[in-house]
Amino acid sequence: MPTDRILGALEFLREAERLKCTLRSGYTSNGRPESTAEHTWRLCLMALVFADEFESIDLLRLIKLCIVHDLGEALSGDIPAILQGEGTNKAAQERADLKVLTKTLHPTKRAEILGLWEEYESAATPEAIIAKGLDKLETILQHNQGQNPSDFDYAFNLGYGQKQTSAHPLLAKIRALLDEETRARAEGSRAV
């Protein structure tokens, strides 16, 4: 690999590090705000753990989609789903930010990353459909596991990502279990 390509890749990786500092609306089990990088890590782990149950899925492609799905958030941050209303175009912002973020990469690698992001965003393949469903499930799992503020809206989880989590029988089964946990957390938070 030529030195200029290495330097461009290193610059991209330095900028992508910002994802570690990009906070989400969820909290970890010890009450610390979760970063987008942490969400992405566990999403990839979920893909690995459940991969054998998704027939005809290319695991490497699924992991790649999971890795890049929120990469654009490194620049402008995360817009929590609960705050995404009419006129919010999160995808357009992430697309624009990802183009800026990848500008130092070799054109072939840049095109690969941008293509993976577009594939995920449009749910254009079986792998992208599974990645989108797992993404929603990881978020719900974290909301249920997190040490959240007393006013945390657990009811939001019950409607969140229904379309994506119903795209495969295993996703739906995991969703049903997480919905039970969500209801229990909601009841527990009201009892306090």
Order of alpha helices (4+ residues) and beta strands (2+ residues): alpha-beta-beta-alpha-alpha-alpha-alpha-alpha-alpha-alpha-alpha-alpha
